[in-house]
Amino acid sequence: MPVPLFASSLAGHLPRITERLAEVARSGRYILGPEAEAFERELAAYLGARHCVGVGNGTDALAIGLRTLGVGPGDEVVVPSFTFYATAEAVAAIGARPVFCDVDPASFCVTRETVERALTDGTRAIVPVHLFGNAAPVDALRELDLPILEDAAQAAGSALGGRRAGTLGHAAAFSFFPSKNLGGLGDGGALVTSDDRVAERARLLRSHGSRDKETYLEVGYNSRLDALQAAALRVLLPELDAWNARRRAVAAAYAERGLGRHLELPEPSPGAEHVYHLYVARHERPDALAGHLRARGVEARSYYRVPVHRQPAMASFLPDGRTPDLPGTDEAARTNLALPMGPALAEDQIDEVVAACASGST
Ligand SMILES: Cc1ncc(COP(=O)(O)O)c(C=O)c1O
C-alpha cells in the first residue's frame, strides 16, 4: 500500500479556495490589500499576538525580523545547526554572523544550556527553532535577556505552557510554504510580534523601506504577501487546529500500535503541544530502514543529514575556521528518520507504516 510522507488534507478545500482566488482575481488587488490585511488580523488573533506582517516567504520573515530586533552587520546571532538552512542563511543575509549551537537529539531543539555555551559579548539575538513542530524552550531562553526571534516556520498552531509558538519570544517568523501545517499554494510568510515598533519597522522593510513610494527611509526588501496566497490561507486557517489534532492522533496511534518497539519515537518537550509538522523518529540504521520502507511503498527520509554548520556556504562563519563540536546535532543528523504524517493519513496506512517498520527491523 503506498503511504506518502506528507498526507495533506488540502484537496477537500480546493473548491472553496478556487472560488476565493477567482474573487481576488476580479478584485484587481493582488499584493497586500484588504485580503492580506484580513489574513494578518486573523492569524494574529489566532496566535494571540498584536501584529502579523505578511511577507514573501519565511526566510524573509527571519531576515526582516532580525533587523527589526536591532541585529545588524557584524552582530552574532545564536542559531541551531540542526535546522533548515534558511534559519542561518537569513542571519548571514543581513551581514550578521550565525553562531551555531547544539540541540538535544531527543527534542531536536536547542536547550538553555546549548544556547548559553554559544553566547559571547558579541551576541545580539537568539533564534530558537520549533523544529518539526515541537516547541523549543523559549521561556528558559528569555532568562538570558537577549532578543529572541522564534523560527516558527514548522510550528503553526503548536504551543508551550498554553501559549502559542510565535508569541513566546519578541517576534516570530512563519512560513506558508505548501508542505507546512498552514501551507498556501506557493511561497508566503509572516513576521508576528506584539511589539508595535517591531511591527511598524517590519511593514516598512517589506516595502523597500518606504511608506509612501516617494521617500525611501531604509534599504529594505520587495517581500509582501500576495492577496491570492492570503485568500487561500484564510480558507485554511480555520482548519489548522483540527488538522493538528489529527496529526497528534496519528502520533498517538503510532505509539499505541507498537512503533516504539522498532524506533525511538518523537516526544513533545515538557509543556509543549507538538504539531508534528514532520513525524521524526530515530534509528541506528535509518538508511537501511528507509530503503526497506520505500520498497514497500512507504515513503521515509532523513532530514538535515549535513547540518548547517557543515555546509560549504557557512565555512567562513566558523570561529577560527574550525568546525564546532556539536555532538547532539551530529547524532540527530545521523539517526533521524521522518515517517508518514498528516491529517489525511488513514488508519490502514498507519497500520502499514507500523508493519513495514516491524518487518524492516527484524
Ligand atoms: C525551520 C525553517 N526555517 C525557515 C524556513 C524558510 O521558509 P521559506 O521556505 O518560506 O522561506 C523553513 C521552511 O522552508 C523552515 O523549515
The ligand as an SDF file (V2000), in Angstrom:
LIG
                    3D

 16 16  0  0  0  0  0  0  0  0999 V2000
   12.8420   25.8380   10.0910 C   0  0  0  0  0  0  0  0  0  0  0  0
   12.6150   26.6510    8.8550 C   0  0  0  0  0  0  0  0  0  0  0  0
   13.0240   27.9380    8.8280 N   0  0  0  0  0  0  0  0  0  0  0  0
   12.8320   28.7180    7.7590 C   0  0  0  0  0  0  0  0  0  0  0  0
   12.2000   28.2360    6.6240 C   0  0  0  0  0  0  0  0  0  0  0  0
   12.0980   29.1380    5.4400 C   0  0  0  0  0  0  0  0  0  0  0  0
   10.7990   29.3260    4.9910 O   0  0  0  0  0  0  0  0  0  0  0  0
   10.5290   29.6480    3.4390 P   0  0  0  0  0  0  0  0  0  0  0  0
   10.7470   28.3950    2.6680 O   0  0  0  0  0  0  0  0  0  0  0  0
    9.0950   30.0810    3.4280 O   0  0  0  0  0  0  0  0  0  0  0  0
   11.4520   30.7510    3.0420 O   0  0  0  0  0  0  0  0  0  0  0  0
   11.7320   26.9170    6.6180 C   0  0  0  0  0  0  0  0  0  0  0  0
   10.9880   26.3090    5.5030 C   0  0  0  0  0  0  0  0  0  0  0  0
   11.1240   26.2420    4.4050 O   0  0  0  0  0  0  0  0  0  0  0  0
   11.9560   26.1010    7.7530 C   0  0  0  0  0  0  0  0  0  0  0  0
   11.5640   24.8220    7.7680 O   0  0  0  0  0  0  0  0  0  0  0  0
  1  2  1  0
  2  3  1  0
  2 15  2  0
  3  4  2  0
  4  5  1  0
  5  6  1  0
  5 12  2  0
  6  7  1  0
  7  8  1  0
  8  9  2  0
  8 10  1  0
  8 11  1  0
 12 13  1  0
 12 15  1  0
 13 14  2  0
 15 16  1  0
M  END
$$$$
